[in-house]
Amino acid sequence: MTATEHQKVSEVPVLISGAGPVGTMAAIMLTRLGVPCRLIERDMTVSPLSKAFSLHARTLEIFDQTGLLDQFLVQGHPISHFDVYFNNVHSVFPGLVNSISHFNYALFLEQRKTTAILNDELEKSGTKVDRGWELMDTKVVVDGNDGKEYVETTIRRALDGTNKRVTESTVLGTVELEADEAGKKYETEVVRSQYLIAADGGKSAVRHKVGIPFVGQTLENTVILYEGLVETDFKLSDITVINGSNNKTMNVFPLSNGQVRVMIDASELDSTQELTLEAFTKLAQAAAYPTRFEVKTQTWLTYYKINERQAASYSHKNRIFLAGDAAHVHSPAGGQGMNLGLQDAHNLTWKMALAIHGLADPKILETYEQERGPVAKAVIKMSSNMFAMGFSNKLAYRAIRKTVTAFISLFVGFIAVPAGTVSMLANRYETNSLNQTHKAQPVPKEPFQVGQRAHDGPLRRVLSGGKKSETEIRLHQLLYGPGNFHILVFTSDLLSVTSASKGKDANGTPITNERELKENVQKYLSQWRSKWSYGVTKHLAGSNDATLSTSTKTKSIFHVHLIAALPERLSATDFEDPSMIRADAFANKAIGEGALYQDEKAALVHERYGVTPVKAGAGAIVVVRPDTHLGYRVLGAGPAAWQDVDQYFHSILS
């Protein structure tokens, strides 16, 4: 129903429903981008139970880029291997190792701690979770006076106790908005917002109310989740996978409080009957046999049905957006779920901030589903295959497990895990309005194409007089955010005296020089910043204007970094002949203002971006989006290349 005159009505640019890791991450990003938001949560406290444990390398990169990493490193435990026991034979499986990120591991940390850290970070930004509020209804409304759209959401809060009802279903996909409980009083409020982000989990009330189907299946397996104290002869310092003589798989996760989480197949049990500790102990000991596995205490014991589902659409009328489990659910195999949701929030919020600040057409938000939908589909498929391999009762999978059990110790050391798969470093986006290929130049090989994650690599700052800084940094340390576009200018060796006189490289691409490059950096940074910067803007909700910010301070969203590769000139700590490089024009530039860096270790960064550091090379310009995926690239660093980059920005920004 539309708000009546008797209901409290409030306005906010963005309403977020659900204060788990995904909703809180979205609130942090929006707040840091100058967009006020309201984060509501039905539960009064952070749940003590943790569904997720792993923060993968790609998520750690995002936390690092957005300044959130430190507390996670303090509280988390790095993990790169699994301990595997098949038929009581111990092997070590390098399932989380990668060679393409600074974070060549996953971070083991209970979800409740991840949520608590993010909640604390949000409070530091001046925003708190608004607890006790339950979303009852939401819809997109068109104002009758001016035709503008906004989201109208009805929420309620119990004046005594909580909103939870003893009769509510725990089955995934059911959302019942029951009548008020007898004797319980509620306060009701209508919130009008430009946008609503639904981070309210697999049973999403928002998804239900706007009628978005949750397509997929519930697997036949019944799985038991247990938390408590055990005593065993297994080594349980890291994630442990156990497959015993009964061909049943049991996964054990050590918790920070000394207890363990156990996940074990229980398909032979009747999930409609009460689950007992005795029944779980019997299953666990059978999987562990002949190794000792004694269950001492029980903190949590429940059945768990695995769902593999994905929302038919991630948005409703480009105003209401689903993120995290509200958009996709899958098995816990691979530990992808929470990471996938956090990356949803990271992708969505910078686009939403641009639209709210008036810097981009709201159609930019259509790329959210275009990019995140295929990634989730691939993750669901991968997780499904991993879960089936360990837990499926189908004959084929049982036979594979039996074979693996017999020979695992012989070949586990030779199994190679694709570097970016489980770590989520290989997730890429296809060509769209944000990821544009050059209209005239050849499409590069896949690792260098737009949509890919921005690669990392070692650099050193070039100082006055042709010297290099003693401190090595990583390229990713320059890609600070959130909300910033980073323009990487690969100069190859075009700044050397011997190259400056050349007109074109071997491919006919024009070569620039120190003076021309300096002028273009200053010219375009000035133009872009004067046209597109965060400042005072307004949002519309209904027929009233509401001020988004009263600050007159602007925030630049463009930063330029120059990366040189001169292996023949920089073979020592200092340039052997400083006069052979024209670097002084960039030596004193601040970070992001055109500072010059030397590509260390045989021009590795040039190589990872597909730019050949040859003598008299033309270089290239690569645009890194605010979420550190590649948006655009052009060979050359002269005036024509800068004009191409300028046209790219004009095509995606208002």
C-alpha positions as CSV (number, residue, x, y, z in Angstrom):
1,M,0.0,0.0,0.0
2,T,1.0,3.6,-0.5
3,A,2.0,5.5,2.6
4,T,-1.0,7.0,4.5
5,E,-1.0,10.2,6.4
6,H,-0.9,8.2,9.7
7,Q,2.4,6.4,8.9
8,K,5.9,7.8,9.6
9,V,7.6,8.6,6.3
10,S,11.4,9.0,5.9
11,E,13.7,9.5,2.9
12,V,17.2,8.3,2.1
13,P,19.1,7.9,-1.1
14,V,19.7,4.2,-0.6
15,L,17.9,1.7,1.7
16,I,19.8,-1.6,2.3
17,S,17.9,-4.6,3.8
18,G,20.1,-7.1,5.6
19,A,23.2,-6.3,7.7
20,G,25.2,-9.4,7.1
21,P,28.6,-9.1,5.4
22,V,27.1,-8.2,2.0
23,G,24.7,-5.5,3.2
24,T,27.3,-4.0,5.5
25,M,29.9,-3.9,2.8
26,A,27.5,-2.1,0.5
27,A,26.8,0.4,3.2
28,I,30.5,1.0,3.9
29,M,31.2,1.6,0.2
30,L,28.3,4.0,-0.3
31,T,29.1,5.9,2.8
32,R,32.7,6.4,1.7
33,L,31.5,7.5,-1.7
34,G,29.4,10.3,-0.1
35,V,26.0,8.6,-0.4
36,P,23.9,8.5,2.8
37,C,22.2,5.1,3.2
38,R,20.2,3.3,5.8
39,L,21.0,-0.3,6.7
40,I,18.2,-2.2,8.4
41,E,18.4,-5.6,10.0
42,R,15.7,-7.8,11.6
43,D,18.0,-9.4,14.1
44,M,19.0,-7.5,17.2
45,T,22.6,-8.9,17.3
46,V,25.1,-10.5,14.9
47,S,24.3,-14.2,14.7
48,P,26.8,-16.3,16.7
49,L,26.5,-19.0,14.0
50,S,28.8,-18.8,10.9
51,K,27.8,-20.2,7.6
52,A,31.0,-19.1,5.9
53,F,34.7,-19.3,6.8
54,S,36.9,-18.4,3.9
55,L,37.9,-15.0,2.5
56,H,39.6,-15.7,-0.9
57,A,42.4,-13.9,-2.5
58,R,40.2,-11.7,-4.8
59,T,38.2,-10.6,-1.8
60,L,41.4,-9.8,0.1
61,E,42.6,-7.7,-2.8
62,I,39.3,-5.7,-2.7
63,F,39.6,-5.2,1.1
64,D,43.2,-4.0,0.5
65,Q,42.2,-1.6,-2.2
66,T,39.3,-0.2,-0.1
67,G,41.3,0.2,3.1
68,L,39.4,-2.6,5.0
69,L,42.1,-5.3,5.2
70,D,44.0,-4.7,8.4
71,Q,41.6,-6.1,11.0
72,F,40.9,-9.2,8.8
73,L,44.6,-10.0,8.8
74,V,44.8,-9.5,12.6
75,Q,41.9,-11.8,13.3
76,G,42.1,-14.3,10.4
77,H,44.3,-17.3,9.8
78,P,46.0,-17.7,6.4
79,I,45.4,-21.0,4.8
80,S,46.7,-22.4,1.5
81,H,46.4,-26.2,1.8
82,F,43.9,-28.8,2.8
83,D,44.8,-31.8,5.0
84,V,43.3,-34.8,3.2
85,Y,42.7,-38.2,4.8
86,F,41.6,-40.9,2.4
87,N,41.4,-44.4,3.9
88,N,43.5,-43.0,6.8
89,V,46.3,-42.0,4.4
90,H,47.3,-38.4,5.0
91,S,48.1,-36.0,2.1
92,V,48.4,-32.3,1.7
93,F,46.4,-30.7,-1.2
94,P,47.4,-27.1,-2.3
95,G,43.9,-26.1,-3.1
96,L,44.1,-22.4,-2.2
97,V,47.6,-21.6,-3.6
98,N,47.9,-19.1,-6.4
99,S,50.8,-17.4,-8.2
100,I,49.1,-14.3,-9.5
101,S,48.2,-12.4,-6.4
102,H,50.0,-10.9,-3.5
103,F,47.6,-12.9,-1.4
104,N,48.6,-16.4,-2.3
105,Y,46.3,-17.9,0.3
106,A,42.8,-17.7,1.7
107,L,42.0,-16.2,5.1
108,F,40.2,-18.5,7.4
109,L,37.8,-16.4,9.6
110,E,34.3,-17.2,10.9
111,Q,31.5,-15.2,9.2
112,R,30.4,-13.7,12.6
113,K,33.8,-12.1,12.9
114,T,33.7,-10.9,9.3
115,T,30.4,-9.3,10.0
116,A,31.5,-7.7,13.3
117,I,34.6,-6.2,11.6
118,L,32.5,-4.7,8.8
119,N,30.0,-3.4,11.3
120,D,32.8,-1.7,13.3
121,E,34.1,-0.1,10.1
122,L,30.7,1.1,9.2
123,E,30.4,2.8,12.6
124,K,33.7,4.5,12.1
125,S,32.2,6.1,9.0
126,G,29.4,7.5,11.2
127,T,26.6,5.0,10.2
128,K,25.2,2.3,12.4
129,V,23.1,-0.8,11.6
130,D,19.4,0.1,12.3
131,R,18.4,-3.2,14.1
132,G,15.0,-4.6,14.8
133,W,13.4,-3.5,11.5
134,E,11.6,-6.1,9.3
135,L,10.9,-5.4,5.7
136,M,7.2,-6.0,5.0
137,D,6.6,-4.6,1.5
138,T,8.5,-2.8,-1.2
139,K,7.7,-1.5,-4.7
140,V,8.7,1.0,-7.3
141,V,6.3,4.0,-7.3
142,V,5.9,6.7,-10.0
143,D,5.1,10.1,-8.6
144,G,1.8,11.4,-10.0
145,N,3.0,15.0,-10.1
146,D,6.3,14.8,-12.0
147,G,6.5,11.2,-13.2
148,K,9.7,10.5,-11.3
149,E,10.3,7.0,-9.9
150,Y,11.3,6.0,-6.4
151,V,11.2,3.0,-4.1
152,E,8.6,2.8,-1.4
153,T,9.4,0.3,1.3
154,T,7.2,-0.5,4.4
155,I,9.2,-1.7,7.5
156,R,8.1,-2.5,11.0
157,R,9.7,-3.1,14.4
158,A,8.3,-4.8,17.4
159,L,8.1,-2.4,20.4
160,D,8.6,-5.4,22.7
161,G,11.0,-8.3,22.0
162,T,11.8,-9.1,18.4
163,N,10.0,-9.5,15.0
164,K,10.6,-13.3,15.0
165,R,7.5,-15.5,15.1
166,V,7.4,-19.0,16.6
167,T,5.3,-20.2,13.6
168,E,7.6,-18.9,10.8
169,S,9.0,-21.4,8.3
170,T,12.7,-22.2,8.0
171,V,12.4,-23.6,4.5
172,L,14.4,-21.8,1.8
173,G,12.3,-19.7,-0.5
174,T,9.3,-19.2,1.8
175,V,8.5,-15.7,3.0
176,E,5.3,-15.4,5.0
177,L,4.2,-12.0,6.1
178,E,1.9,-13.1,8.9
179,A,-0.5,-11.1,10.9
180,D,0.8,-9.4,14.0
181,E,1.2,-11.7,16.9
182,A,-1.6,-11.4,19.5
183,G,-0.7,-8.8,22.1
184,K,2.5,-7.6,20.4
185,K,2.7,-4.0,19.4
186,Y,4.7,-2.7,16.4
187,E,5.8,0.6,14.9
188,T,5.6,1.0,11.2
189,E,7.5,3.2,8.9
190,V,7.5,4.0,5.1
191,V,11.0,4.6,3.6
192,R,11.3,6.3,0.3
193,S,14.6,5.9,-1.5
194,Q,16.1,6.2,-4.9
195,Y,17.4,2.6,-4.7
196,L,17.0,-0.5,-2.5
197,I,19.7,-3.1,-2.1
198,A,18.3,-6.5,-1.0
199,A,21.0,-8.3,0.9
200,D,18.5,-10.2,3.0
201,G,19.6,-13.8,2.3
202,G,18.3,-16.8,0.5
203,K,14.8,-16.3,1.8
204,S,14.8,-12.7,0.6
205,A,11.6,-10.9,1.4
206,V,12.5,-8.3,-1.3
207,R,12.9,-10.9,-4.0
208,H,9.6,-12.5,-2.9
209,K,7.7,-9.2,-2.9
210,V,8.8,-8.0,-6.3
211,G,8.1,-11.4,-7.8
212,I,11.6,-12.5,-9.0
213,P,11.8,-16.3,-9.5
214,F,14.6,-18.1,-7.7
215,V,15.4,-20.7,-10.3
216,G,17.2,-23.9,-9.5
217,Q,17.0,-27.0,-7.4
218,T,17.2,-28.5,-4.0
219,L,19.7,-31.4,-3.9
220,E,18.8,-34.8,-2.7
221,N,21.5,-34.9,-0.1
222,T,20.9,-34.3,3.5
223,V,23.9,-32.8,5.3
224,I,24.5,-32.4,9.0
225,L,26.2,-29.3,10.4
226,Y,27.8,-29.7,13.8
227,E,29.7,-27.4,16.1
228,G,31.3,-28.5,19.3
229,L,34.4,-30.0,21.0
230,V,36.0,-33.1,19.6
231,E,39.0,-35.2,20.5
232,T,40.8,-36.9,17.6
233,D,44.1,-38.2,16.3
234,F,43.6,-36.2,13.1
235,K,45.5,-33.0,12.7
236,L,42.9,-30.3,12.6
237,S,44.9,-27.1,12.3
238,D,43.6,-26.4,8.8
239,I,40.6,-27.4,6.8
240,T,40.5,-31.2,6.9
241,V,38.8,-33.5,4.4
242,I,38.2,-37.1,5.5
243,N,36.9,-40.0,3.5
244,G,36.8,-43.3,5.3
245,S,36.2,-46.9,4.6
246,N,32.4,-46.3,4.3
247,N,33.1,-43.9,1.3
248,K,31.5,-41.0,3.2
249,T,33.1,-37.6,3.2
250,M,33.4,-35.5,6.3
251,N,34.8,-31.9,6.3
252,V,36.2,-30.5,9.5
253,F,36.9,-26.7,10.1
254,P,38.8,-25.5,13.2
255,L,37.1,-22.6,14.9
256,S,38.9,-19.9,16.9
257,N,37.3,-20.9,20.1
258,G,38.8,-24.4,20.0
259,Q,35.7,-26.0,18.7
260,V,35.2,-27.4,15.2
261,R,32.6,-27.2,12.5
262,V,31.8,-30.6,10.9
263,M,29.9,-31.1,7.6
264,I,29.0,-34.7,6.8
265,D,26.6,-36.4,4.5
266,A,23.6,-37.9,6.3
267,S,21.4,-38.9,3.4
268,E,20.5,-42.3,5.1
269,L,18.8,-40.4,8.0
270,D,15.2,-39.2,8.0
271,S,15.5,-35.5,8.1
272,T,11.9,-35.2,9.3
273,Q,13.0,-36.9,12.6
274,E,14.8,-35.1,15.4
275,L,18.6,-35.1,14.9
276,T,20.4,-36.5,17.9
277,L,24.0,-36.1,18.9
278,E,24.2,-39.9,19.1
279,A,23.3,-40.2,15.4
280,F,25.8,-37.6,14.3
281,T,28.6,-39.3,16.4
282,K,27.9,-42.6,14.8
283,L,28.2,-41.1,11.3
284,A,31.4,-39.2,12.2
285,Q,33.1,-42.1,13.7
286,A,32.3,-44.3,10.7
287,A,33.8,-41.8,8.3
288,A,36.9,-41.4,10.5
289,Y,37.4,-45.1,11.2
290,P,39.9,-46.4,12.2
291,T,41.2,-43.1,13.5
292,R,39.9,-41.9,16.8
293,F,37.2,-39.2,16.6
294,E,35.3,-38.6,19.9
295,V,32.5,-36.0,20.1
296,K,32.6,-34.3,23.5
297,T,30.1,-31.4,23.4
298,Q,27.5,-29.9,21.2
299,T,27.0,-26.2,20.5
300,W,25.1,-26.5,17.3
301,L,23.6,-29.5,15.4
302,T,21.2,-29.2,12.5
303,Y,20.2,-30.7,9.2
304,Y,21.1,-28.7,6.1
305,K,19.6,-29.0,2.6
306,I,21.8,-27.8,-0.3
307,N,20.1,-25.4,-2.8
308,E,21.6,-24.4,-6.1
309,R,19.5,-21.4,-7.2
310,Q,19.9,-18.1,-9.0
311,A,17.5,-15.2,-9.3
312,A,15.9,-14.9,-12.7
313,S,16.8,-11.2,-12.6
314,Y,19.1,-9.2,-10.3
315,S,17.1,-6.0,-10.4
316,H,13.5,-4.8,-10.5
317,K,12.9,-1.7,-12.7
318,N,16.6,-0.7,-12.3
319,R,15.7,0.5,-8.8
320,I,15.7,-2.6,-6.6
321,F,18.8,-4.8,-6.7
322,L,19.5,-8.2,-5.3
323,A,23.0,-9.0,-3.8
324,G,24.6,-12.0,-2.1
325,D,22.4,-15.0,-1.2
326,A,19.3,-13.0,-2.2
327,A,20.6,-13.4,-5.8
328,H,22.3,-16.8,-5.7
329,V,22.8,-19.7,-3.4
330,H,24.9,-22.9,-3.9
331,S,26.7,-25.6,-1.9
332,P,29.4,-24.6,0.6
333,A,32.0,-26.5,-1.5
334,G,34.8,-24.1,-2.4
335,G,33.8,-21.5,0.2
336,Q,32.6,-19.1,-2.6
337,G,29.3,-17.8,-1.2
338,M,30.2,-14.9,1.1
339,N,33.0,-13.9,-1.3
340,L,30.6,-13.8,-4.2
341,G,28.2,-11.5,-2.3
342,L,31.0,-9.2,-1.1
343,Q,32.1,-8.8,-4.7
344,D,28.5,-8.2,-5.7
345,A,28.4,-5.2,-3.3
346,H,31.8,-3.9,-4.6
347,N,30.6,-4.0,-8.2
348,L,27.2,-2.4,-7.6
349,T,28.0,0.4,-5.2
350,W,30.5,2.5,-7.2
351,K,28.0,2.5,-10.1
352,M,25.2,3.5,-7.9
353,A,27.2,6.3,-6.4
354,L,28.0,7.7,-9.9
355,A,24.3,7.6,-10.8
356,I,23.2,9.3,-7.5
357,H,25.9,12.0,-7.8
358,G,24.7,12.7,-11.3
359,L,28.0,11.6,-12.9
360,A,26.6,8.7,-14.9
361,D,23.3,7.8,-16.4
362,P,21.3,5.4,-14.2
363,K,21.6,2.9,-17.1
364,I,25.1,2.2,-15.8
365,L,23.4,0.0,-13.2
366,E,22.2,-2.4,-15.9
367,T,25.8,-3.6,-16.1
368,Y,25.5,-5.0,-12.6
369,E,23.5,-8.0,-13.6
370,Q,25.3,-8.3,-17.0
371,E,28.6,-8.7,-15.1
372,R,27.7,-10.5,-11.9
373,G,25.1,-12.9,-13.3
374,P,27.5,-14.9,-15.4
375,V,30.1,-15.0,-12.6
376,A,27.5,-16.4,-10.2
377,K,26.4,-19.0,-12.8
378,A,30.0,-20.2,-13.2
379,V,30.5,-20.3,-9.4
380,I,27.3,-22.3,-8.9
381,K,28.5,-24.8,-11.5
382,M,32.0,-25.2,-10.0
383,S,30.6,-25.5,-6.5
384,S,28.1,-28.1,-7.6
385,N,30.8,-30.2,-9.2
386,M,33.0,-30.0,-6.2
387,F,30.1,-30.9,-3.8
388,A,29.0,-33.8,-6.0
389,M,32.6,-35.2,-6.0
390,G,32.6,-35.3,-2.3
391,F,29.0,-35.9,-1.2
392,S,26.9,-37.2,-4.1
393,N,25.4,-40.7,-3.6
394,K,25.1,-41.4,-7.3
395,L,27.0,-44.5,-8.4
396,A,29.4,-42.7,-10.7
397,Y,30.6,-40.3,-8.0
398,R,30.8,-43.0,-5.4
399,A,33.0,-45.0,-7.8
400,I,35.3,-42.0,-8.4
401,R,35.7,-41.5,-4.6
402,K,36.5,-45.1,-4.1
403,T,39.2,-45.0,-6.9
404,V,40.6,-41.7,-5.5
405,T,40.7,-43.2,-2.0
406,A,42.9,-46.0,-3.2
407,F,45.4,-43.9,-5.1
408,I,45.2,-40.3,-3.6
409,S,48.6,-40.5,-1.9
410,L,50.3,-41.3,-5.2
411,F,49.1,-38.3,-7.2
412,V,47.8,-35.6,-4.9
413,G,51.2,-33.8,-5.1
414,F,50.9,-33.5,-8.8
415,I,47.4,-32.1,-8.9
416,A,47.5,-28.5,-10.3
417,V,44.7,-26.2,-9.3
418,P,44.0,-23.3,-11.8
419,A,45.5,-20.3,-10.1
420,G,42.4,-18.1,-10.3
421,T,39.5,-20.6,-9.9
422,V,38.8,-21.2,-6.2
423,S,40.7,-17.9,-5.3
424,M,38.2,-16.1,-7.7
425,L,41.1,-14.2,-9.4
426,A,40.0,-15.4,-12.8
427,N,36.5,-13.9,-12.6
428,R,36.1,-11.5,-15.5
429,Y,33.4,-9.5,-17.2
430,E,32.5,-9.5,-20.9
431,T,32.4,-6.5,-23.2
432,N,29.6,-4.1,-22.4
433,S,29.1,-0.3,-22.1
434,L,31.8,-0.1,-19.4
435,N,34.2,-2.6,-20.9
436,Q,34.9,-1.3,-24.4
437,T,37.4,-2.6,-27.0
438,H,39.2,-0.2,-29.2
439,K,37.3,0.4,-32.5
440,A,40.4,0.3,-34.7
441,Q,43.1,-1.7,-33.0
442,P,43.3,-5.5,-32.8
443,V,41.7,-7.2,-29.8
444,P,44.6,-8.4,-27.6
445,K,44.9,-12.0,-26.2
446,E,42.4,-12.9,-23.5
447,P,44.6,-12.2,-20.4
448,F,44.9,-8.6,-21.6
449,Q,41.3,-7.9,-22.6
450,V,38.9,-5.5,-21.1
451,G,36.8,-7.0,-18.3
452,Q,39.8,-8.8,-16.8
453,R,40.9,-8.2,-13.2
454,A,43.7,-5.7,-13.0
455,H,47.0,-7.5,-12.6
456,D,49.6,-6.7,-9.9
457,G,53.4,-6.5,-10.1
458,P,56.5,-4.8,-8.5
459,L,57.4,-1.2,-9.2
460,R,59.9,1.4,-8.0
461,R,59.3,5.2,-8.0
462,V,61.6,7.1,-10.3
463,L,63.2,10.1,-8.6
464,S,65.0,13.2,-9.7
465,G,68.3,12.8,-11.5
466,G,67.4,9.4,-12.8
467,K,67.5,7.5,-9.6
468,K,65.1,4.9,-8.3
469,S,63.5,4.6,-4.8
470,E,64.9,2.0,-2.5
471,T,61.4,0.9,-1.6
472,E,59.6,-1.5,-3.9
473,I,55.8,-1.2,-4.1
474,R,53.1,-3.2,-5.8
475,L,50.9,-1.7,-8.6
476,H,47.8,-2.7,-6.6
477,Q,49.0,-0.3,-3.9
478,L,48.5,2.5,-6.3
479,L,44.9,1.4,-7.2
480,Y,43.4,2.9,-4.0
481,G,39.7,3.5,-3.7
482,P,36.8,3.2,-3.6
483,G,35.2,5.0,-6.5
484,N,38.4,5.9,-8.4
485,F,39.4,5.4,-12.0
486,H,43.1,4.7,-12.4
487,I,44.7,5.5,-15.7
488,L,47.9,3.4,-16.3
489,V,50.3,4.9,-18.8
490,F,52.8,2.3,-20.0
491,T,55.6,4.4,-21.5
492,S,57.7,1.4,-22.6
493,D,61.0,3.2,-23.2
494,L,59.5,6.2,-24.9
495,L,61.1,8.5,-22.3
496,S,64.6,7.7,-23.3
497,V,66.5,10.1,-25.4
498,T,67.2,7.6,-28.1
499,S,63.4,6.9,-28.5
500,A,62.2,10.5,-28.2
501,S,63.3,11.3,-31.8
502,K,61.4,8.4,-33.3
503,G,58.0,9.1,-35.0
504,K,56.3,5.7,-34.9
505,D,57.0,2.3,-33.6
506,A,57.3,-0.9,-35.7
507,N,53.6,-1.2,-35.8
508,G,53.0,2.4,-36.9
509,T,51.7,3.6,-33.6
510,P,52.9,7.2,-32.9
511,I,55.5,7.7,-30.2
512,T,55.2,10.5,-27.8
513,N,57.9,12.3,-25.8
514,E,58.4,13.7,-22.3
515,R,57.0,17.2,-23.0
516,E,54.0,15.9,-24.9
517,L,53.2,13.3,-22.3
518,K,53.5,15.8,-19.5
519,E,51.1,18.1,-21.3
520,N,48.5,15.4,-21.9
521,V,48.6,14.2,-18.3
522,Q,48.0,17.7,-17.0
523,K,45.4,18.6,-19.7
524,Y,43.2,15.5,-19.3
525,L,43.4,15.2,-15.6
526,S,42.3,18.9,-15.3
527,Q,39.5,18.4,-17.8
528,W,38.1,15.2,-16.3
529,R,38.3,16.5,-12.7
530,S,36.5,19.7,-13.5
531,K,33.7,17.8,-15.3
532,W,33.4,14.7,-13.1
533,S,34.0,15.0,-9.3
534,Y,31.9,14.1,-6.3
535,G,30.4,17.2,-4.7
536,V,27.1,18.7,-3.7
537,T,24.2,16.9,-5.5
538,K,20.6,16.2,-4.7
539,H,18.4,13.1,-4.9
540,L,14.7,12.9,-5.7
541,A,12.2,11.0,-3.6
542,G,8.6,11.6,-4.5
543,S,7.9,15.2,-5.2
544,N,10.4,16.6,-2.7
545,D,14.1,17.3,-3.2
546,A,16.4,16.3,-0.4
547,T,20.0,17.4,-0.1
548,L,22.5,14.6,-0.4
549,S,25.4,16.5,1.0
550,T,26.1,19.9,2.3
551,S,29.8,19.8,1.8
552,T,31.3,21.9,-0.9
553,K,34.5,19.8,-1.0
554,T,34.9,17.8,-4.2
555,K,36.5,14.4,-4.5
556,S,38.6,13.5,-7.6
557,I,37.9,10.2,-9.2
558,F,40.7,10.2,-11.7
559,H,44.4,9.2,-11.0
560,V,47.2,8.7,-13.5
561,H,50.3,6.5,-13.0
562,L,53.2,6.3,-15.4
563,I,55.0,3.0,-15.7
564,A,58.4,2.9,-17.6
565,A,60.4,-0.1,-18.8
566,L,64.0,0.7,-19.7
567,P,65.9,-2.6,-19.1
568,E,68.8,-1.5,-21.1
569,R,69.1,1.8,-19.1
570,L,68.1,0.6,-15.6
571,S,70.3,-2.4,-15.1
572,A,71.7,-1.1,-11.8
573,T,70.3,0.5,-8.6
574,D,70.8,3.9,-10.2
575,F,70.7,4.9,-13.9
576,E,74.2,4.4,-15.2
577,D,73.6,7.5,-17.4
578,P,70.8,9.7,-16.0
579,S,70.9,11.9,-19.0
580,M,69.6,9.0,-21.1
581,I,66.1,9.2,-19.6
582,R,63.8,12.2,-19.5
583,A,62.2,11.6,-16.1
584,D,62.6,14.8,-14.1
585,A,59.3,16.2,-15.4
586,F,57.5,13.4,-13.5
587,A,59.9,12.8,-10.6
588,N,58.2,15.2,-8.2
589,K,54.6,14.4,-9.1
590,A,52.3,13.3,-6.3
591,I,50.8,9.8,-6.4
592,G,48.0,9.7,-8.9
593,E,49.1,13.0,-10.6
594,G,51.4,11.4,-13.1
595,A,54.2,10.0,-10.9
596,L,56.6,7.8,-12.8
597,Y,57.4,4.2,-11.7
598,Q,60.0,1.8,-13.0
599,D,58.7,-1.7,-14.0
600,E,60.9,-4.1,-11.9
601,K,61.8,-7.7,-12.6
602,A,62.2,-7.8,-16.4
603,A,59.2,-5.5,-17.1
604,L,56.8,-8.0,-15.5
605,V,54.0,-5.4,-15.3
606,H,54.3,-4.5,-18.9
607,E,54.1,-8.2,-19.7
608,R,51.1,-8.8,-17.6
609,Y,49.2,-6.1,-19.4
610,G,50.3,-7.2,-22.9
611,V,52.5,-4.2,-23.6
612,T,55.9,-5.1,-25.2
613,P,58.7,-3.0,-23.7
614,V,60.8,-2.8,-26.8
615,K,63.2,0.0,-27.7
616,A,61.3,2.8,-29.4
617,G,58.0,1.3,-28.2
618,A,54.9,3.4,-28.3
619,G,53.5,2.2,-25.0
620,A,49.8,1.9,-24.1
621,I,47.1,3.4,-21.8
622,V,44.9,1.1,-19.7
623,V,41.9,2.4,-17.8
624,V,41.3,0.5,-14.5
625,R,37.7,0.8,-13.2
626,P,36.9,1.6,-9.6
627,D,36.4,-2.1,-8.9
628,T,39.9,-2.9,-10.4
629,H,38.7,-4.5,-13.6
630,L,39.9,-3.2,-16.9
631,G,37.5,-0.9,-18.7
632,Y,39.5,0.3,-21.7
633,R,42.9,0.0,-23.4
634,V,44.6,1.6,-26.3
635,L,48.1,1.1,-27.8
636,G,50.2,4.3,-27.7
637,A,50.5,7.1,-25.2
638,G,50.4,10.1,-27.6
639,P,47.7,12.7,-28.2
640,A,45.6,10.3,-30.3
641,A,45.6,7.7,-27.5
642,W,44.6,10.3,-24.9
643,Q,41.7,11.4,-27.1
644,D,40.5,7.8,-27.3
645,V,40.5,7.5,-23.5
646,D,38.7,10.9,-23.3
647,Q,36.0,9.6,-25.6
648,Y,35.7,6.4,-23.5
649,F,35.0,8.5,-20.4
650,H,32.5,10.7,-22.2
651,S,30.7,7.5,-23.3
652,I,30.2,6.1,-19.7
653,L,29.9,9.3,-17.7
654,S,27.2,12.0,-17.9
